[in-house]
Amino acid sequence: MKRFWKQAAVAEGADGWTVELDGKPLRTPARHALAVPSAALARAIAAEWNDSGETVDPRTMPLTGLANAAVDRVAPASAPFAAGLAKYGEGDLLCYRAESPRELRARQDQMWDALLAWGRRRFDVDFETTCGIVHVPQPEATVRRLAHAIAALDPYRLSALSVLVTIGGSLVVALGVIEGAIAADDAWSAVTVDEQWQREQWGADAEADAALDLKRRDFLAAARFVELLGR
């Protein structure tokens, strides 16, 4: 799609903060008016549109994409959407440690133990950990309480949580970002321990690095989206 507007601006409306393109409200792909709950997020979305070149590239507008998803996909079906994300609590990345080498296992323990400890305190749950990739069931109370925490989130935070957990594989880390308990860069380091280890051992791989960079961009954009929403 070619650029058809000169200026994107922010306006306050009955349903929150909106973005206008030359005075006309920005609409989602499903033709809903795009409204977000914070002025800071609306300004950042407007900046994406103002910074666009002559051709609209959705890949350069991650905040717009997350807001669109919140309005079009999440809001009409928040309960089932949240339930789907809660399933990640049954197989959290942090609960599966390497059997070898010892150096990798030590790095996982160093980075992941503190995050699980935060999850235990915050949600009053226990986690079962294991070595290897064979599935280990989590306590029923853990799954239920994590699901309850997710169900309490609004559609905008659910939209961001979806990106954080699907890319990172850890519901604990994703919830930590949502709650402001884990910095975005620290969260990314935690969910890519294995990838960084492989790179250190075997050297850079251009294709793998490019794919990881794209994931990092989307992960950090989701974290920024949450920050712009406010606490």
Buried (B, 14 or more C-beta within 10 A) or exposed (E): EEEEBEEBBBBEEEEBBBBBBEEEBBBBEEEBBBBBBBBBBBBBBBBBBBEBEEEBEEEEBBBBBBBBBBBBBBBEEBEEBBEEBBEBBBBBBBBBBBEEEEEBBEBBEEBBEEBBEBBBEBBEBEBEBEEEEEEBEBEEEBBBBBBEBBBEBEBBBBBBBBBBBBBBBBBBBBBBBBBEBBEBEEBBEBBBBEBBBBBEEEEEEEEEEEEBEEBBEBBBBBBBBBBBBEE
